[in-house]
Amino acid sequence: MKKYFYILFIFVIFVNIQGCGKVQFSEKEVRIELGDFASENISNYICVNSRYEKKLEKEALLDLSDIETSTVGTYQAVITYKEQRIVVPVIVEDTTPPVIEPLKISFWEGEEVTAKDLVEAGDFSPVSLQIINNLSGKELDFVKLYPGRNITVRAIDSYHNESRLEFVPDVIMNKEEIGVPINRVYNDESDFPHEEMEFVNDEVYEEIKRLYKDIGWQSEFLEGNPDEFDLYKEKFKEFLLLERNFLNSETGEILSLKDFPPIKVPDGISCTYDMDSYKYYFFDMDGDGGWELCIPETGFLAIFKYDKYNDRIILWKEINSADMHLSGSQRIIWTDGRENHFRKLDETGEMEYEVGFRWRSFESGMVYFVGTPRYAEESKNVEATEDMKNQCYYNRWTKVYYFRVSEEQYEELTGEFMQAYEYAVENIEKVTYTYDEMVN
């Protein structure tokens, strides 16, 4: 790996001739990139009039024996010319980011891998590798691979030089396990042949209806124990006034709300702590009888829980997404009209199950398609029949079966979802508080 050699002038002393022709010269500061070679050209180490460069190159001695370019540090180059001797500082430094290369191997679908399984990094100093979540930017210990999944790996050497590589590993799909015709398997819903998608038959449609009947679309915005309202409100008042920190249970960090990244930039421009600009949802989000503080903003939702047994506030759930709405306790909806997604959370904030459905508009008309519910507990996921596998369009990443339906079927399947959304819009104000209401 070719690096570089450069020189920083400290000062220049002009050459003059004194007495019997003594040549005056001064040292430069020399910097060499780790792993490069020290130049054997004397003019790279001293300042001298150009008229005398050839004379010095021919008659002066350059001693580089002290320099070790494979180790960062400060060394000395010694130049001797007749009775004169000058010591030049030589700094060996590392400013070059690591070079990341994907390993030329294939993986099986669903295989869990670390960064070291995926790439290798070339550098002259020790390198640490991490997989980075493409949405949150957080470090991941491992990822589960699917065909077409985009992975970002970060490499940082011991001198804090950083580089990133975004790539798609070679993942082999286990077609036998999926049992779906290969021409109906895709990396993402956006890859579906929308206008050519075939409609499901009546038998499969009835099976989808049965699956959707098991979805608990709607929930009330539950109130916590009314006898403890003042207690919880007082704790969150202290939190908003920066008198109390919170625990990010995912990272183990103890943070002030002022240091919470989404809060630091509420207007997207200035890094100010201006909580008066926010609205707050205050109700029993997790269904345990307490009161949670929800802070919604464009593109993110943060839900904080007060743990009264340990007297601490915990970040219960953080979601980074636009077009997001709370639709009641433990329920979240994403919708922009065209893209629709519902998720039921458990009491810890983790997904219990979710389901999505979409429509697309083309010159030839509208295309409606719906997905099967996806459960966190694998045993609850749909066991697709042969008819379902032959009529579906499969997302190999999420392992969800999608089916094209008519407009009437789409409206029938998603009617309760829309009712839940309308309920959320109409009732969220009942649990909405201003900053003044929360701190006074």
Secondary structure as the mmCIF struct_conf table of DSSP 4:
data_model
#
loop_
_struct_conf.conf_type_id
_struct_conf.id
_struct_conf.beg_label_comp_id
_struct_conf.beg_label_asym_id
_struct_conf.beg_label_seq_id
_struct_conf.end_label_comp_id
_struct_conf.end_label_asym_id
_struct_conf.end_label_seq_id
STRN STRN1 PHE A 5 LEU A 8
STRN STRN2 ILE A 17 GLN A 18
TURN_TY1_P TURN_TY1_P1 GLY A 19 GLY A 21
STRN STRN3 LYS A 22 VAL A 23
HELX_LH_PP_P HELX_LH_PP_P1 GLN A 24 GLN A 24
STRN STRN4 SER A 26 GLU A 27
HELX_LH_PP_P HELX_LH_PP_P2 LYS A 28 LYS A 28
STRN STRN5 GLU A 29 GLU A 33
TURN_TY1_P TURN_TY1_P2 LEU A 34 GLY A 35
BEND BEND1 ASP A 36 ASP A 36
HELX_RH_3T_P HELX_RH_3T_P1 ILE A 42 ASN A 44
TURN_TY1_P TURN_TY1_P3 TYR A 45 TYR A 45
STRN STRN6 ILE A 46 CYS A 47
HELX_RH_3T_P HELX_RH_3T_P2 SER A 50 TYR A 52
HELX_RH_AL_P HELX_RH_AL_P1 GLU A 53 GLU A 59
STRN STRN7 LEU A 61 ASP A 63
TURN_TY1_P TURN_TY1_P4 SER A 65 ASP A 66
TURN_TY1_P TURN_TY1_P5 THR A 69 SER A 70
BEND BEND2 THR A 71 THR A 71
STRN STRN8 GLY A 73 TYR A 81
TURN_TY1_P TURN_TY1_P6 LYS A 82 GLU A 83
STRN STRN9 GLN A 84 GLU A 93
HELX_LH_PP_P HELX_LH_PP_P3 THR A 96 PRO A 98
STRN STRN10 VAL A 99 PRO A 102
BEND BEND3 LYS A 104 LYS A 104
STRN STRN11 SER A 106 TRP A 108
TURN_TY1_P TURN_TY1_P7 GLU A 109 GLY A 110
STRN STRN12 GLU A 112 VAL A 113
HELX_RH_AL_P HELX_RH_AL_P2 ALA A 115 LEU A 118
STRN STRN13 VAL A 119 GLY A 122
BEND BEND4 PHE A 124 SER A 125
STRN STRN14 VAL A 127 ILE A 132
TURN_TY1_P TURN_TY1_P8 ASN A 134 SER A 136
STRN STRN15 GLU A 139 LEU A 140
BEND BEND5 ASP A 141 ASP A 141
STRN STRN16 VAL A 143 LYS A 144
TURN_TY1_P TURN_TY1_P9 PRO A 147 GLY A 148
STRN STRN17 ILE A 151 ASP A 157
TURN_TY1_P TURN_TY1_P10 SER A 158 TYR A 159
STRN STRN18 GLU A 162 PHE A 167
STRN STRN19 ASP A 170 ILE A 172
HELX_RH_AL_P HELX_RH_AL_P3 LYS A 175 ILE A 178
BEND BEND6 VAL A 180 VAL A 180
HELX_RH_3T_P HELX_RH_3T_P3 ILE A 182 ARG A 184
STRN STRN20 VAL A 185 TYR A 186
BEND BEND7 ASN A 187 ASP A 188
HELX_RH_3T_P HELX_RH_3T_P4 GLU A 189 ASP A 191
BEND BEND8 PHE A 192 PHE A 192
HELX_RH_3T_P HELX_RH_3T_P5 HIS A 194 GLU A 196
HELX_LH_PP_P HELX_LH_PP_P4 MET A 197 GLU A 198
STRN STRN21 PHE A 199 PHE A 199
HELX_LH_PP_P HELX_LH_PP_P5 VAL A 200 VAL A 200
HELX_RH_AL_P HELX_RH_AL_P4 ASP A 202 LYS A 213
TURN_TY1_P TURN_TY1_P11 ASP A 214 ASP A 214
HELX_RH_3T_P HELX_RH_3T_P6 PRO A 226 GLU A 228
HELX_RH_AL_P HELX_RH_AL_P5 PHE A 229 LEU A 240
TURN_TY1_P TURN_TY1_P12 LEU A 241 LEU A 242
BEND BEND9 GLU A 243 ARG A 244
STRN STRN22 PHE A 246 ASN A 248
TURN_TY1_P TURN_TY1_P13 SER A 249 GLY A 252
STRN STRN23 GLU A 253 LEU A 255
HELX_RH_3T_P HELX_RH_3T_P7 LEU A 257 ASP A 259
BEND BEND10 PHE A 260 PHE A 260
HELX_RH_AL_P HELX_RH_AL_P6 PRO A 261 LYS A 264
TURN_TY1_P TURN_TY1_P14 PRO A 266 ASP A 267
BEND BEND11 GLY A 268 ILE A 269
HELX_RH_3T_P HELX_RH_3T_P8 MET A 275 SER A 277
STRN STRN24 TYR A 280 PHE A 283
BEND BEND12 MET A 285 GLY A 290
STRN STRN25 GLU A 292 GLU A 297
TURN_TY1_P TURN_TY1_P15 THR A 298 GLY A 299
STRN STRN26 PHE A 300 ASP A 307
TURN_TY1_P TURN_TY1_P16 LYS A 308 ASP A 311
STRN STRN27 ARG A 312 ASN A 320
BEND BEND13 ALA A 322 ASP A 323
STRN STRN28 MET A 324 GLY A 328
TURN_TY1_P TURN_TY1_P17 SER A 329 GLN A 330
STRN STRN29 ARG A 331 THR A 335
BEND BEND14 ASP A 336 ARG A 338
STRN STRN30 GLU A 339 LEU A 345
TURN_TY1_P TURN_TY1_P18 GLU A 347 THR A 348
BEND BEND15 GLY A 349 GLY A 349
STRN STRN31 MET A 351 PHE A 362
TURN_TY1_P TURN_TY1_P19 GLU A 363 SER A 364
STRN STRN32 GLY A 365 GLY A 371
STRN STRN33 ARG A 374 TYR A 375
BEND BEND16 ALA A 376 GLU A 377
HELX_RH_3T_P HELX_RH_3T_P9 GLU A 378 LYS A 380
BEND BEND17 ASN A 381 ASN A 381
HELX_RH_AL_P HELX_RH_AL_P7 GLU A 386 GLN A 391
STRN STRN34 TYR A 393 ASN A 395
TURN_TY1_P TURN_TY1_P20 ARG A 396 LYS A 399
STRN STRN35 VAL A 400 VAL A 405
HELX_RH_AL_P HELX_RH_AL_P8 GLU A 407 ASN A 427
HELX_RH_3T_P HELX_RH_3T_P10 ILE A 428 VAL A 431
STRN STRN36 THR A 432 TYR A 433
HELX_RH_AL_P HELX_RH_AL_P9 TYR A 435 VAL A 439
#
